[in-house]
Amino acid sequence: MTEIRTPRLLLRRWHDDDLVPLADINADPRVMHWVGDGSVLDLEETAEAVERWEEEWDEEGFGLFAVELLASGELAGFTGLTMPEFLPEVMPSVAIAWRLGTQFWGQGYASEAAHATLEFALQDRGIERVISIVRPQDDASENVSRKLGMTPERETTHPEYGFPLRVHAIDLTEFVG
């Protein structure tokens, strides 16, 4: 089982008891504001998403990690690697993604988890380049991308919803872990 420990976090595969806390995160309009069309997800939709993420682990050898706080065992959200198939123009890129509950915002958890994920991408999976896809108005995610050393690569438009997207990239052969 793939696990990564950081000073404050455990990044791990998904457990059945993660569904309810993740569904609570996905049901928060503030969390989902910048995701897709902004719609919240219920428990069933969350379970379907986790199932897709686990399939990606099996098919690609990487995926989205559950992010657990070491101090309390709470599920904070997720971070990890994914194939951004919704945006064909960037394929076959590997993208880094993150989503945390609001009570975990502003504490550096997203950056800490994402940094460990980039190290995993390079050192464990041999991935040489990773992108992030962010809505330009999402300042918090823009900041995480910058903290990771990613630089804006292109502006584009979401093919389904029509809003602007910014693609950041980092060459992991130059990544300082």
N, CA and C atoms as an extended XYZ file, in Angstrom:
531
Properties=species:S:1:pos:R:3:atomname:S:1:resname:S:1:resid:I:1 pbc="F F F"
N         0.841       -1.180        0.000 N   MET     1
C         0.000        0.000        0.000 CA  MET     1
C         0.884        1.241        0.000 C   MET     1
N         0.564        2.177       -0.859 N   THR     2
C         1.351        3.394       -0.990 CA  THR     2
C         0.923        4.407        0.061 C   THR     2
N         1.895        4.827        0.882 N   GLU     3
C         1.664        5.858        1.881 CA  GLU     3
C         2.846        6.809        1.900 C   GLU     3
N         2.553        8.060        2.173 N   ILE     4
C         3.591        9.077        2.313 CA  ILE     4
C         3.320        9.821        3.616 C   ILE     4
N         4.354        9.969        4.420 N   ARG     5
C         4.237       10.754        5.648 CA  ARG     5
C         5.003       12.053        5.469 C   ARG     5
N         4.369       13.128        5.877 N   THR     6
C         5.023       14.427        5.949 CA  THR     6
C         5.057       14.793        7.439 C   THR     6
N         5.620       15.918        7.815 N   PRO     7
C         5.634       16.248        9.241 CA  PRO     7
C         4.251       16.255        9.901 C   PRO     7
N         3.195       16.613        9.145 N   ARG     8
C         1.870       16.723        9.763 CA  ARG     8
C         0.803       15.848        9.134 C   ARG     8
N         1.122       15.182        8.035 N   LEU     9
C         0.088       14.513        7.243 CA  LEU     9
C         0.465       13.081        6.879 C   LEU     9
N        -0.562       12.284        6.658 N   LEU    10
C        -0.425       10.965        6.068 CA  LEU    10
C        -1.206       10.981        4.762 C   LEU    10
N        -0.530       10.714        3.667 N   LEU    11
C        -1.168       10.576        2.359 CA  LEU    11
C        -1.273        9.085        2.105 C   LEU    11
N        -2.486        8.616        1.857 N   ARG    12
C        -2.715        7.178        1.767 CA  ARG    12
C        -3.865        6.879        0.817 C   ARG    12
N        -4.011        5.587        0.522 N   ARG    13
C        -5.145        5.143       -0.277 CA  ARG    13
C        -6.426        5.274        0.551 C   ARG    13
N        -7.537        5.116       -0.110 N   TRP    14
C        -8.849        5.377        0.491 CA  TRP    14
C        -9.362        4.202        1.305 C   TRP    14
N       -10.042        4.509        2.419 N   HIS    15
C       -10.722        3.532        3.271 CA  HIS    15
C       -12.222        3.792        3.190 C   HIS    15
N       -13.011        2.774        3.477 N   ASP    16
C       -14.470        2.934        3.448 CA  ASP    16
C       -14.942        4.029        4.399 C   ASP    16
N       -14.270        4.161        5.544 N   ASP    17
C       -14.724        5.164        6.507 CA  ASP    17
C       -14.320        6.593        6.132 C   ASP    17
N       -13.683        6.757        4.979 N   ASP    18
C       -13.380        8.100        4.461 CA  ASP    18
C       -14.572        8.713        3.737 C   ASP    18
N       -15.547        7.890        3.342 N   LEU    19
C       -16.614        8.388        2.472 CA  LEU    19
C       -17.453        9.483        3.125 C   LEU    19
N       -17.872        9.296        4.355 N   VAL    20
C       -18.728       10.291        4.988 CA  VAL    20
C       -17.994       11.617        5.193 C   VAL    20
N       -16.753       11.612        5.749 N   PRO    21
C       -16.077       12.905        5.886 CA  PRO    21
C       -15.760       13.563        4.537 C   PRO    21
N       -15.430       12.765        3.509 N   LEU    22
C       -15.181       13.352        2.194 CA  LEU    22
C       -16.479       13.896        1.606 C   LEU    22
N       -17.586       13.185        1.802 N   ALA    23
C       -18.875       13.682        1.318 CA  ALA    23
C       -19.233       14.998        2.007 C   ALA    23
N       -18.888       15.129        3.284 N   ASP    24
C       -19.125       16.397        3.984 CA  ASP    24
C       -18.316       17.520        3.346 C   ASP    24
N       -17.063       17.243        2.993 N   ILE    25
C       -16.221       18.238        2.315 CA  ILE    25
C       -16.838       18.595        0.962 C   ILE    25
N       -17.237       17.577        0.198 N   ASN    26
C       -17.802       17.789       -1.141 CA  ASN    26
C       -19.176       18.450       -1.113 C   ASN    26
N       -19.845       18.432        0.025 N   ALA    27
C       -21.168       19.055        0.152 CA  ALA    27
C       -21.079       20.536        0.518 C   ALA    27
N       -19.877       21.041        0.732 N   ASP    28
C       -19.677       22.436        1.134 CA  ASP    28
C       -19.535       23.308       -0.119 C   ASP    28
N       -20.462       24.241       -0.351 N   PRO    29
C       -20.376       25.085       -1.549 CA  PRO    29
C       -19.084       25.909       -1.618 C   PRO    29
N       -18.507       26.253       -0.466 N   ARG    30
C       -17.251       27.014       -0.479 CA  ARG    30
C       -16.107       26.162       -1.022 C   ARG    30
N       -16.094       24.891       -0.679 N   VAL    31
C       -15.068       23.976       -1.185 CA  VAL    31
C       -15.240       23.769       -2.683 C   VAL    31
N       -16.477       23.574       -3.127 N   MET    32
C       -16.747       23.188       -4.512 CA  MET    32
C       -16.852       24.381       -5.461 C   MET    32
N       -16.753       25.593       -4.935 N   HIS    33
C       -16.916       26.798       -5.748 CA  HIS    33
C       -16.058       26.776       -7.010 C   HIS    33
N       -14.810       26.336       -6.909 N   TRP    34
C       -13.881       26.367       -8.042 CA  TRP    34
C       -13.782       25.023       -8.760 C   TRP    34
N       -14.601       24.048       -8.387 N   VAL    35
C       -14.525       22.699       -8.957 CA  VAL    35
C       -15.646       22.512       -9.977 C   VAL    35
N       -15.278       22.158      -11.202 N   GLY    36
C       -16.283       21.920      -12.234 CA  GLY    36
C       -17.229       23.089      -12.358 C   GLY    36
N       -18.533       22.801      -12.328 N   ASP    37
C       -19.526       23.876      -12.442 CA  ASP    37
C       -19.902       24.437      -11.069 C   ASP    37
N       -19.200       24.012      -10.028 N   GLY    38
C       -19.457       24.514       -8.684 CA  GLY    38
C       -20.492       23.722       -7.912 C   GLY    38
N       -21.028       22.675       -8.516 N   SER    39
C       -22.044       21.872       -7.835 CA  SER    39
C       -21.428       21.054       -6.710 C   SER    39
N       -22.184       20.934       -5.621 N   VAL    40
C       -21.752       20.073       -4.521 CA  VAL    40
C       -22.043       18.619       -4.882 C   VAL    40
N       -21.390       17.708       -4.172 N   LEU    41
C       -21.589       16.279       -4.397 CA  LEU    41
C       -22.180       15.643       -3.149 C   LEU    41
N       -23.081       14.683       -3.354 N   ASP    42
C       -23.655       13.965       -2.221 CA  ASP    42
C       -22.826       12.718       -1.928 C   ASP    42
N       -23.276       11.915       -0.978 N   LEU    43
C       -22.535       10.725       -0.563 CA  LEU    43
C       -22.360        9.745       -1.720 C   LEU    43
N       -23.412        9.513       -2.490 N   GLU    44
C       -23.329        8.572       -3.612 CA  GLU    44
C       -22.337        9.062       -4.672 C   GLU    44
N       -22.406       10.345       -5.009 N   GLU    45
C       -21.472       10.902       -6.000 CA  GLU    45
C       -20.034       10.861       -5.479 C   GLU    45
N       -19.854       11.097       -4.193 N   THR    46
C       -18.526       11.013       -3.593 CA  THR    46
C       -17.994        9.585       -3.674 C   THR    46
N       -18.840        8.615       -3.363 N   ALA    47
C       -18.430        7.210       -3.442 CA  ALA    47
C       -18.035        6.839       -4.868 C   ALA    47
N       -18.782        7.326       -5.849 N   GLU    48
C       -18.445        7.064       -7.257 CA  GLU    48
C       -17.111        7.695       -7.619 C   GLU    48
N       -16.847        8.896       -7.109 N   ALA    49
C       -15.572        9.560       -7.380 CA  ALA    49
C       -14.417        8.771       -6.787 C   ALA    49
N       -14.548        8.342       -5.546 N   VAL    50
C       -13.478        7.564       -4.911 CA  VAL    50
C       -13.241        6.265       -5.682 C   VAL    50
N       -14.299        5.648       -6.148 N   GLU    51
C       -14.159        4.425       -6.944 CA  GLU    51
C       -13.361        4.703       -8.222 C   GLU    51
N       -13.662        5.821       -8.890 N   ARG    52
C       -12.898        6.197      -10.094 CA  ARG    52
C       -11.435        6.451       -9.744 C   ARG    52
N       -11.184        7.127       -8.611 N   TRP    53
C        -9.804        7.420       -8.208 CA  TRP    53
C        -9.039        6.143       -7.921 C   TRP    53
N        -9.693        5.185       -7.287 N   GLU    54
C        -9.029        3.908       -6.995 CA  GLU    54
C        -8.754        3.143       -8.301 C   GLU    54
N        -9.666        3.216       -9.264 N   GLU    55
C        -9.424        2.590      -10.568 CA  GLU    55
C        -8.222        3.220      -11.247 C   GLU    55
N        -8.069        4.549      -11.112 N   GLU    56
C        -6.917        5.218      -11.711 CA  GLU    56
C        -5.618        4.716      -11.075 C   GLU    56
N        -5.631        4.503       -9.743 N   TRP    57
C        -4.457        3.909       -9.089 CA  TRP    57
C        -4.109        2.579       -9.758 C   TRP    57
N        -5.128        1.734       -9.978 N   ASP    58
C        -4.893        0.414      -10.556 CA  ASP    58
C        -4.405        0.499      -12.000 C   ASP    58
N        -4.945        1.449      -12.758 N   GLU    59
C        -4.614        1.552      -14.180 CA  GLU    59
C        -3.323        2.319      -14.437 C   GLU    59
N        -3.077        3.385      -13.689 N   GLU    60
C        -1.961        4.287      -13.978 CA  GLU    60
C        -0.781        4.137      -13.010 C   GLU    60
N        -1.029        3.534      -11.846 N   GLY    61
C         0.023        3.437      -10.842 CA  GLY    61
C         0.158        4.691       -9.998 C   GLY    61
N        -0.794        5.594      -10.135 N   PHE    62
C        -0.872        6.784       -9.294 CA  PHE    62
C        -2.329        7.199       -9.229 C   PHE    62
N        -2.602        8.136       -8.322 N   GLY    63
C        -3.975        8.600       -8.171 CA  GLY    63
C        -4.064        9.636       -7.080 C   GLY    63
N        -5.254        9.815       -6.573 N   LEU    64
C        -5.498       10.802       -5.528 CA  LEU    64
C        -5.402       10.127       -4.166 C   LEU    64
N        -4.575       10.708       -3.310 N   PHE    65
C        -4.399       10.225       -1.946 CA  PHE    65
C        -5.447       10.854       -1.024 C   PHE    65
N        -5.923       10.075       -0.069 N   ALA    66
C        -6.629       10.646        1.072 CA  ALA    66
C        -5.575       11.365        1.911 C   ALA    66
N        -5.895       12.565        2.409 N   VAL    67
C        -4.986       13.329        3.262 CA  VAL    67
C        -5.537       13.304        4.676 C   VAL    67
N        -4.776       12.677        5.560 N   GLU    68
C        -5.171       12.506        6.956 CA  GLU    68
C        -4.219       13.299        7.849 C   GLU    68
N        -4.764       13.982        8.836 N   LEU    69
C        -3.922       14.688        9.807 CA  LEU    69
C        -3.329       13.664       10.765 C   LEU    69
N        -2.002       13.668       10.891 N   LEU    70
C        -1.353       12.725       11.792 CA  LEU    70
C        -1.775       12.945       13.245 C   LEU    70
N        -1.922       14.186       13.652 N   ALA    71
C        -2.214       14.489       15.054 CA  ALA    71
C        -3.581       13.991       15.497 C   ALA    71
N        -4.572       14.035       14.611 N   SER    72
C        -5.938       13.719       15.020 CA  SER    72
C        -6.563       12.545       14.279 C   SER    72
N        -5.976       12.139       13.155 N   GLY    73
C        -6.577       11.097       12.328 CA  GLY    73
C        -7.719       11.586       11.466 C   GLY    73
N        -8.000       12.901       11.485 N   GLU    74
C        -9.095       13.454       10.674 CA  GLU    74
C        -8.745       13.406        9.188 C   GLU    74
N        -9.756       13.171        8.365 N   LEU    75
C        -9.594       13.287        6.921 CA  LEU    75
C        -9.706       14.766        6.565 C   LEU    75
N        -8.634       15.316        5.985 N   ALA    76
C        -8.625       16.730        5.606 CA  ALA    76
C        -9.105       16.933        4.179 C   ALA    76
N        -8.999       15.902        3.335 N   GLY    77
C        -9.375       16.016        1.933 CA  GLY    77
C        -8.516       15.099        1.093 C   GLY    77
N        -8.091       15.596       -0.072 N   PHE    78
C        -7.226       14.785       -0.931 CA  PHE    78
C        -6.195       15.636       -1.629 C   PHE    78
N        -5.157       14.960       -2.085 N   THR    79
C        -4.200       15.499       -3.040 CA  THR    79
C        -3.668       14.316       -3.819 C   THR    79
N        -3.105       14.567       -4.978 N   GLY    80
C        -2.534       13.464       -5.733 CA  GLY    80
C        -2.396       13.796       -7.200 C   GLY    80
N        -2.191       12.737       -7.956 N   LEU    81
C        -1.938       12.833       -9.392 CA  LEU    81
C        -3.100       12.222      -10.152 C   LEU    81
N        -3.412       12.836      -11.284 N   THR    82
C        -4.523       12.344      -12.095 CA  THR    82
C        -4.273       12.669      -13.568 C   THR    82
N        -4.964       11.957      -14.419 N   MET    83
C        -4.939       12.244      -15.850 CA  MET    83
C        -6.099       13.201      -16.140 C   MET    83
N        -5.817       14.441      -16.566 N   PRO    84
C        -6.881       15.432      -16.761 CA  PRO    84
C        -7.605       15.267      -18.104 C   PRO    84
N        -8.304       14.159      -18.228 N   GLU    85
C        -8.938       13.818      -19.502 CA  GLU    85
C       -10.032       14.801      -19.904 C   GLU    85
N       -10.557       15.577      -18.950 N   PHE    86
C       -11.584       16.568      -19.281 CA  PHE    86
C       -11.018       17.686      -20.154 C   PHE    86
N        -9.679       17.797      -20.220 N   LEU    87
C        -9.028       18.853      -20.995 CA  LEU    87
C        -8.090       18.205      -22.025 C   LEU    87
N        -8.651       17.720      -23.131 N   PRO    88
C        -7.872       16.934      -24.101 CA  PRO    88
C        -6.614       17.630      -24.622 C   PRO    88
N        -6.631       18.971      -24.673 N   GLU    89
C        -5.481       19.682      -25.249 CA  GLU    89
C        -4.193       19.510      -24.442 C   GLU    89
N        -4.283       19.110      -23.165 N   VAL    90
C        -3.071       18.937      -22.365 CA  VAL    90
C        -2.637       17.481      -22.265 C   VAL    90
N        -3.438       16.584      -22.808 N   MET    91
C        -3.120       15.159      -22.696 CA  MET    91
C        -1.909       14.832      -23.557 C   MET    91
N        -1.045       13.932      -23.131 N   PRO    92
C        -1.168       12.965      -22.040 CA  PRO    92
C        -0.502       13.425      -20.730 C   PRO    92
N        -0.725       14.626      -20.324 N   SER    93
C        -0.115       15.154      -19.114 CA  SER    93
C        -0.633       14.466      -17.853 C   SER    93
N         0.170       14.586      -16.811 N   VAL    94
C        -0.227       14.187      -15.467 CA  VAL    94
C        -0.427       15.476      -14.678 C   VAL    94
N        -1.571       15.588      -14.016 N   ALA    95
C        -1.893       16.798      -13.255 CA  ALA    95
C        -1.890       16.490      -11.765 C   ALA    95
N        -1.501       17.487      -10.988 N   ILE    96
C        -1.628       17.407       -9.544 CA  ILE    96
C        -2.912       18.123       -9.150 C   ILE    96
N        -3.609       17.565       -8.167 N   ALA    97
C        -4.875       18.137       -7.731 CA  ALA    97
C        -4.942       18.082       -6.211 C   ALA    97
N        -5.769       18.939       -5.643 N   TRP    98
C        -5.979       18.951       -4.195 CA  TRP    98
C        -7.357       19.510       -3.897 C   TRP    98
N        -7.902       19.087       -2.761 N   ARG    99
C        -9.168       19.616       -2.250 CA  ARG    99
C        -9.194       19.328       -0.746 C   ARG    99
N        -9.364       20.368        0.034 N   LEU   100
C        -9.411       20.226        1.489 CA  LEU   100
C       -10.680       20.861        2.034 C   LEU   100
N       -11.140       20.344        3.160 N   GLY   101
C       -12.263       20.953        3.860 CA  GLY   101
C       -11.876       22.338        4.353 C   GLY   101
N       -12.873       23.223        4.481 N   THR   102
C       -12.586       24.622        4.839 CA  THR   102
C       -11.875       24.760        6.176 C   THR   102
N       -12.139       23.865        7.111 N   GLN   103
C       -11.484       23.973        8.419 CA  GLN   103
C        -9.984       23.714        8.332 C   GLN   103
N        -9.520       23.219        7.178 N   PHE   104
C        -8.098       22.928        6.986 CA  PHE   104
C        -7.415       23.942        6.069 C   PHE   104
N        -8.155       24.947        5.630 N   TRP   105
C        -7.597       25.975        4.753 CA  TRP   105
C        -6.665       26.894        5.543 C   TRP   105
N        -5.701       27.484        4.834 N   GLY   106
C        -4.858       28.528        5.401 CA  GLY   106
C        -3.824       28.042        6.401 C   GLY   106
N        -3.577       26.735        6.447 N   GLN   107
C        -2.618       26.189        7.398 CA  GLN   107
C        -1.420       25.532        6.723 C   GLN   107
N        -1.358       25.635        5.404 N   GLY   108
C        -0.231       25.061        4.665 CA  GLY   108
C        -0.361       23.582        4.358 C   GLY   108
N        -1.504       22.976        4.673 N   TYR   109
C        -1.670       21.547        4.422 CA  TYR   109
C        -1.665       21.214        2.926 C   TYR   109
N        -2.339       22.032        2.117 N   ALA   110
C        -2.393       21.749        0.679 CA  ALA   110
C        -0.996       21.792        0.074 C   ALA   110
N        -0.211       22.790        0.436 N   SER   111
C         1.154       22.896       -0.091 CA  SER   111
C         2.027       21.744        0.395 C   SER   111
N         1.895       21.391        1.666 N   GLU   112
C         2.687       20.296        2.235 CA  GLU   112
C         2.369       18.972        1.529 C   GLU   112
N         1.077       18.689        1.364 N   ALA   113
C         0.665       17.453        0.708 CA  ALA   113
C         1.053       17.451       -0.771 C   ALA   113
N         0.882       18.575       -1.437 N   ALA   114
C         1.202       18.656       -2.862 CA  ALA   114
C         2.703       18.527       -3.091 C   ALA   114
N         3.509       19.125       -2.224 N   HIS   115
C         4.966       19.008       -2.341 CA  HIS   115
C         5.385       17.537       -2.230 C   HIS   115
N         4.824       16.827       -1.251 N   ALA   116
C         5.135       15.402       -1.094 CA  ALA   116
C         4.674       14.604       -2.316 C   ALA   116
N         3.555       15.023       -2.910 N   THR   117
C         3.047       14.345       -4.102 CA  THR   117
C         3.994       14.540       -5.285 C   THR   117
N         4.564       15.737       -5.430 N   LEU   118
C         5.536       15.951       -6.512 CA  LEU   118
C         6.785       15.099       -6.302 C   LEU   118
N         7.252       14.985       -5.071 N   GLU   119
C         8.396       14.101       -4.789 CA  GLU   119
C         8.055       12.657       -5.159 C   GLU   119
N         6.856       12.213       -4.813 N   PHE   120
C         6.387       10.876       -5.166 CA  PHE   120
C         6.365       10.691       -6.682 C   PHE   120
N         5.857       11.706       -7.401 N   ALA   121
C         5.778       11.626       -8.867 CA  ALA   121
C         7.157       11.404       -9.480 C   ALA   121
N         8.137       12.152       -9.017 N   LEU   122
C         9.485       12.069       -9.582 CA  LEU   122
C        10.229       10.832       -9.088 C   LEU   122
N        10.293       10.667       -7.778 N   GLN   123
C        11.152        9.634       -7.201 CA  GLN   123
C        10.560        8.233       -7.295 C   GLN   123
N         9.251        8.091       -7.090 N   ASP   124
C         8.647        6.766       -7.071 CA  ASP   124
C         8.038        6.360       -8.410 C   ASP   124
N         7.580        7.336       -9.176 N   ARG   125
C         6.884        7.003      -10.418 CA  ARG   125
C         7.649        7.435      -11.673 C   ARG   125
N         8.732        8.164      -11.521 N   GLY   126
C         9.541        8.564      -12.670 CA  GLY   126
C         8.846        9.523      -13.619 C   GLY   126
N         7.878       10.252      -13.130 N   ILE   127
C         7.171       11.234      -13.954 CA  ILE   127
C         8.035       12.484      -14.010 C   ILE   127
N         8.295       12.981      -15.203 N   GLU   128
C         9.233       14.089      -15.356 CA  GLU   128
C         8.572       15.463      -15.409 C   GLU   128
N         7.271       15.502      -15.651 N   ARG   129
C         6.590       16.789      -15.797 CA  ARG   129
C         5.184       16.653      -15.232 C   ARG   129
N         4.772       17.649      -14.450 N   VAL   130
C         3.437       17.655      -13.857 CA  VAL   130
C         2.823       19.032      -14.088 C   VAL   130
N         1.512       19.044      -14.322 N   ILE   131
C         0.790       20.301      -14.497 CA  ILE   131
C        -0.232       20.467      -13.371 C   ILE   131
N        -0.693       21.687      -13.205 N   SER   132
C        -1.881       21.954      -12.395 CA  SER   132
C        -2.817       22.780      -13.271 C   SER   132
N        -4.105       22.600      -13.054 N   ILE   133
C        -5.114       23.308      -13.824 CA  ILE   133
C        -5.974       24.072      -12.828 C   ILE   133
N        -5.925       25.398      -12.927 N   VAL   134
C        -6.529       26.262      -11.912 CA  VAL   134
C        -7.367       27.332      -12.598 C   VAL   134
N        -8.483       27.670      -11.981 N   ARG   135
C        -9.231       28.838      -12.448 CA  ARG   135
C        -8.475       30.071      -11.974 C   ARG   135
N        -8.200       31.031      -12.855 N   PRO   136
C        -7.348       32.174      -12.492 CA  PRO   136
C        -7.819       32.961      -11.281 C   PRO   136
N        -9.106       32.962      -10.987 N   GLN   137
C        -9.606       33.711       -9.836 CA  GLN   137
C        -9.431       32.951       -8.524 C   GLN   137
N        -9.040       31.688       -8.582 N   ASP   138
C        -8.855       30.851       -7.394 CA  ASP   138
C        -7.470       31.134       -6.816 C   ASP   138
N        -7.386       32.233       -6.051 N   ASP   139
C        -6.093       32.700       -5.542 CA  ASP   139
C        -5.386       31.670       -4.682 C   ASP   139
N        -6.121       30.928       -3.863 N   ALA   140
C        -5.491       29.936       -2.986 CA  ALA   140
C        -4.794       28.850       -3.803 C   ALA   140
N        -5.455       28.341       -4.843 N   SER   141
C        -4.832       27.308       -5.673 CA  SER   141
C        -3.704       27.877       -6.527 C   SER   141
N        -3.854       29.119       -6.975 N   GLU   142
C        -2.753       29.781       -7.690 CA  GLU   142
C        -1.524       29.839       -6.773 C   GLU   142
N        -1.741       30.182       -5.492 N   ASN   143
C        -0.629       30.273       -4.544 CA  ASN   143
C         0.028       28.921       -4.316 C   ASN   143
N        -0.759       27.858       -4.193 N   VAL   144
C        -0.178       26.523       -4.028 CA  VAL   144
C         0.671       26.180       -5.243 C   VAL   144
N         0.157       26.439       -6.440 N   SER   145
C         0.928       26.151       -7.659 CA  SER   145
C         2.263       26.891       -7.647 C   SER   145
N         2.241       28.153       -7.263 N   ARG   146
C         3.487       28.937       -7.199 CA  ARG   146
C         4.442       28.376       -6.152 C   ARG   146
N         3.918       28.018       -4.976 N   LYS   147
C         4.768       27.461       -3.916 CA  LYS   147
C         5.450       26.172       -4.351 C   LYS   147
N         4.818       25.443       -5.252 N   LEU   148
C         5.393       24.205       -5.767 CA  LEU   148
C         6.464       24.467       -6.824 C   LEU   148
N         6.635       25.718       -7.207 N   GLY   149
C         7.607       26.049       -8.247 CA  GLY   149
C         7.045       25.944       -9.648 C   GLY   149
N         5.747       25.812       -9.750 N   MET   150
C         5.116       25.715      -11.068 CA  MET   150
C         4.994       27.111      -11.670 C   MET   150
N         5.072       27.169      -12.977 N   THR   151
C         4.927       28.440      -13.673 CA  THR   151
C         3.779       28.344      -14.671 C   THR   151
N         3.069       29.460      -14.877 N   PRO   152
C         1.972       29.443      -15.853 CA  PRO   152
C         2.498       29.078      -17.237 C   PRO   152
N         1.786       28.187      -17.888 N   GLU   153
C         2.199       27.697      -19.200 CA  GLU   153
C         1.246       28.129      -20.305 C   GLU   153
N        -0.047       28.152      -19.987 N   ARG   154
C        -1.029       28.544      -20.997 CA  ARG   154
C        -2.346       28.902      -20.343 C   ARG   154
N        -3.106       29.700      -21.058 N   GLU   155
C        -4.482       30.014      -20.689 CA  GLU   155
C        -5.364       29.246      -21.664 C   GLU   155
N        -6.467       28.743      -21.161 N   THR   156
C        -7.393       28.025      -22.015 CA  THR   156
C        -8.795       28.179      -21.441 C   THR   156
N        -9.732       27.456      -22.004 N   THR   157
C       -11.129       27.529      -21.573 CA  THR   157
C       -11.614       26.118      -21.270 C   THR   157
N       -12.379       25.988      -20.196 N   HIS   158
C       -12.946       24.680      -19.850 CA  HIS   158
C       -13.862       24.250      -21.000 C   HIS   158
N       -13.634       23.061      -21.569 N   PRO   159
C       -14.402       22.660      -22.755 CA  PRO   159
C       -15.884       22.459      -22.499 C   PRO   159
N       -16.279       22.157      -21.277 N   GLU   160
C       -17.700       21.932      -20.992 CA  GLU   160
C       -18.384       23.172      -20.432 C   GLU   160
N       -17.699       23.904      -19.535 N   TYR   161
C       -18.357       24.998      -18.822 CA  TYR   161
C       -17.992       26.386      -19.346 C   TYR   161
N       -16.943       26.479      -20.152 N   GLY   162
C       -16.623       27.733      -20.820 CA  GLY   162
C       -15.888       28.775      -20.000 C   GLY   162
N       -15.524       28.496      -18.770 N   PHE   163
C       -14.795       29.488      -17.981 CA  PHE   163
C       -13.293       29.354      -18.212 C   PHE   163
N       -12.525       30.415      -17.923 N   PRO   164
C       -11.084       30.379      -18.162 CA  PRO   164
C       -10.362       29.443      -17.197 C   PRO   164
N        -9.299       28.853      -17.710 N   LEU   165
C        -8.414       27.998      -16.925 CA  LEU   165
C        -6.982       28.421      -17.176 C   LEU   165
N        -6.151       28.255      -16.166 N   ARG   166
C        -4.711       28.492      -16.311 CA  ARG   166
C        -3.999       27.179      -16.024 C   ARG   166
N        -3.130       26.789      -16.953 N   VAL   167
C        -2.341       25.572      -16.797 CA  VAL   167
C        -0.939       25.981      -16.347 C   VAL   167
N        -0.529       25.463      -15.194 N   HIS   168
C         0.823       25.656      -14.676 CA  HIS   168
C         1.589       24.363      -14.921 C   HIS   168
N         2.915       24.441      -14.960 N   ALA   169
C         3.709       23.239      -15.181 CA  ALA   169
C         5.023       23.335      -14.416 C   ALA   169
N         5.578       22.144      -14.134 N   ILE   170
C         6.895       22.065      -13.551 CA  ILE   170
C         7.603       20.845      -14.154 C   ILE   170
N         8.833       21.065      -14.508 N   ASP   171
C         9.693       19.965      -14.962 CA  ASP   171
C        10.313       19.380      -13.700 C   ASP   171
N         9.931       18.172      -13.359 N   LEU   172
C        10.359       17.590      -12.090 CA  LEU   172
C        11.849       17.253      -12.068 C   LEU   172
N        12.497       17.228      -13.230 N   THR   173
C        13.943       17.010      -13.197 CA  THR   173
C        14.654       18.218      -12.592 C   THR   173
N        13.948       19.351      -12.495 N   GLU   174
C        14.487       20.552      -11.877 CA  GLU   174
C        13.862       20.826      -10.522 C   GLU   174
N        12.958       19.961      -10.073 N   PHE   175
C        12.240       20.127       -8.813 CA  PHE   175
C        13.205       19.956       -7.644 C   PHE   175
N        13.150       20.879       -6.711 N   VAL   176
C        13.972       20.790       -5.514 CA  VAL   176
C        13.083       20.258       -4.398 C   VAL   176
N        13.311       18.994       -4.017 N   GLY   177
C        12.471       18.330       -3.012 CA  GLY   177
C        12.732       18.791       -1.606 C   GLY   177
